[in-house]
Amino acid sequence: MEIWLNPACSKCRSAVEILDEEGARYTVRKYLEDPPSADDLRDVLTRLGLEPWDITRTQEDEAEELGLAQWERTDAARERWIAALAAHPRLIQRPIITADDGSALVGRSEEAVREAVARTGGDEASEG
């Protein structure tokens, strides 16, 4: 299991606490320091079953500067959104947890984090 997080985010810190409580094995990706590529984003979107605009933090200043509110949310515009997320990782919703069963969840609630653990199994937490 991998968790994409921003250590300054309280929801991310809460997710890590739950993972640790559950004894989950996971690796940490500080996605602002190690931004996902467009291919990484396509993969996680497939695993999430979501579109890029579904995981975009539209309230961020960068979103306003890019004019994301006016961008189309269509198949034709999908790659433009993915490129924006790759270039501006601060816009990515967090935390994102990829489970070992091939699925992924946006872990903004305790229930979602526990679901990710259930999909993966437990055993010894690790950070990397």
C-alpha positions in Angstrom: 0.0 0.0 0.0 1.2 3.5 -0.7 -0.1 6.8 0.6 0.4 10.0 -1.3 0.5 12.8 1.3 1.5 16.3 2.2 2.9 16.2 5.8 1.4 19.6 6.5 -2.1 18.3 5.8 -4.2 17.3 8.9 -6.2 14.7 6.9 -3.0 13.1 5.8 -1.6 13.0 9.3 -4.9 11.5 10.5 -4.7 8.9 7.7 -1.2 7.9 8.8 -2.3 7.6 12.4 -5.1 5.2 11.4 -2.7 3.2 9.2 -0.3 2.9 12.1 -3.2 1.9 14.5 -4.3 -0.8 12.1 -0.7 -2.1 11.7 -0.8 -1.5 8.0 2.2 -1.9 5.8 2.6 1.1 3.6 5.1 3.4 2.0 4.8 7.2 2.0 5.1 9.3 -1.1 5.4 13.0 -0.3 3.9 14.0 -3.6 5.0 17.7 -3.4 8.6 16.5 -3.2 8.2 13.5 -5.5 5.4 14.6 -7.9 3.5 11.9 -9.8 4.1 11.8 -13.5 1.2 12.0 -16.0 1.4 8.2 -16.3 1.3 7.9 -12.5 -1.8 10.0 -12.4 -3.5 8.1 -15.2 -2.8 4.9 -13.3 -4.2 6.2 -10.0 -7.2 7.7 -11.7 -8.0 4.3 -13.2 -7.5 2.7 -9.8 -9.8 5.3 -8.2 -12.4 5.1 -11.0 -12.3 8.9 -11.1 -11.5 11.7 -13.6 -8.7 14.2 -13.0 -11.2 17.0 -12.1 -12.6 14.7 -9.4 -9.3 14.8 -7.5 -8.4 18.4 -8.2 -8.3 20.9 -5.3 -10.1 23.7 -7.1 -9.9 26.1 -4.1 -6.1 26.4 -4.3 -4.6 29.7 -5.6 -2.9 27.8 -8.4 -6.3 26.5 -9.6 -7.6 30.0 -9.8 -4.5 31.2 -11.6 -4.9 28.5 -14.2 -8.6 29.2 -14.5 -9.6 25.6 -13.8 -13.2 26.6 -13.0 -13.6 27.4 -16.7 -12.0 24.2 -18.0 -14.2 21.7 -19.7 -14.7 18.4 -17.9 -14.8 16.2 -20.9 -12.9 13.3 -22.4 -11.3 15.7 -24.8 -10.0 17.9 -21.9 -8.8 15.0 -19.7 -5.2 15.1 -20.8 -5.1 18.9 -20.1 -6.3 18.3 -16.5 -3.7 15.5 -16.0 -0.9 17.7 -17.3 -2.0 20.4 -14.9 -2.0 18.0 -12.0 1.5 16.7 -12.9 2.8 20.3 -13.3 1.1 21.6 -10.1 0.9 18.6 -7.6 -0.4 20.9 -4.9 -3.7 20.7 -6.8 -4.0 16.9 -6.2 -6.6 15.9 -3.5 -5.0 14.2 -0.6 -4.3 11.7 0.8 -4.6 9.1 -1.9 -4.1 5.5 -0.8 -3.3 2.8 -3.3 -4.3 -0.6 -2.0 -2.6 -3.9 -2.8 -5.7 -5.2 -4.5 -5.2 -2.7 -7.3 -7.8 -0.2 -6.1 -7.2 3.2 -4.7 -9.1 5.6 -2.4 -9.0 9.3 -1.5 -8.5 8.9 2.3 -10.2 12.0 3.5 -12.4 10.1 6.0 -11.6 7.6 8.7 -13.9 5.1 6.9 -12.0 5.5 3.6 -8.7 4.9 5.2 -10.0 1.8 7.1 -11.5 0.5 3.8 -8.0 0.8 2.2 -6.5 -1.2 5.0 -9.3 -3.8 4.6 -8.5 -4.1 0.9 -4.9 -4.7 1.6 -4.5 -6.4 4.9 -2.4 -5.4 7.9 1.1 -6.3 9.3 3.7 -3.9 10.4 3.7 -0.3 9.4 6.7 1.1 7.5 7.5 4.4 6.1 9.7 5.0 3.1 
